[in-house]
Amino acid sequence: MKAGGKYTSSSILKIVKKAANEANITKTVSTHTLRHSFATHLLEQGVSLRYIQTILGHESSKTTEIYTHVSSTSFNEILNPFDEMDL
C-alpha cells in the first residue's frame, strides 16, 4: 500500500484474520464479524441505536435494530421497580 493510501478490502481482511489468530480465536472471522462485534459492543455500552446507525452508515434503522436481538446485556441491567417493592 502506498503511504497515505486507502486500505483495500483484502488488506483489511488480512489484518482482521491476523489479529484473530494472535488472539487464539478459532472461529472463522471476517470484516463483517469485526463490524458486527463493534456495533454490539457499542450497544452494550449504552450508545444510542441512532448513533450506531450513523456510524455504520445504515439508511434504515431497521437494519441497525438487528443488534438489539444479539445483545442482552442492556436488558439485564434494566431494573423493574416492582422488584424493589415490599408487597
N, C-alpha and C positions, 0 to 999 in steps of 0.2 A: 504494500500500500504506500502511496506517495504521502509524504508528510503533509498533514493538514487536509488530506482527502477524506472521503466518506468511506465507512466500512461497507463491505459487501455482505449480503445475507450469508454467504458461505463462510466468510471470516468470522462473523458473529457466532454462527453455529459452532465453529471450531473452538471459540473461546468458551462458550457455554458447556460444550462436551468436555473440554479440558478441566474446567472448574468442577464439574460433576465428578469426573474421575479423581481429581485431587481430594474431593470431599468424600470419596468412597461411596458415592451414590451409584447403586447398581441398576436402577430403573432406567429405561430409555428416556432421554431428555431431548428437548428441542427448544428453539427460541420461544415457541408458544408456551412451553412449560414455564419458562422464566417469566414471561409476561403474565401468565395466569397466577403464578405464585406471588408476584409483585402486587397484583391487584387484590388478591386475597389477604395478603399481609396489611395492605393499606386499610382495607375494610375492617380487619381485626383491630387495628389501631384507632378506629373510630373516624376515619376520614369519610366525608360525605360521598355518597354514590355519585352525586353531581360532579364533584371534583375528579373522582376516579374516571367517570365518563369522559371528561375533558382531557385528562392525562392520556387515556388510551385512544382517544380520537374516535370514540363511538358516536355515530349520529343519533342513534336511538337509545334511550335509557333502558329499554327492554334488553338490549344486548349486555349492558353492564349489570343488570339485575341477576344474571346467572351466578354471580359471585355471592349473592345472598344465600343461595342454596348450598354453597360449598362451605361457607364459614358459619359455624355455630357458636364460636367464642362470644360474639357480641350478644347473642340471645341468652347465654348462660349468665351474663353479667346484669341482666335486667332484673330488678327487684320487684316482686309482687307486693304491693302494700298490704294485702290481706295476710301474707305470711308473717308479718311483723305484729299483727294484732292479736290480743288475747281475747278469744271468742268464747 
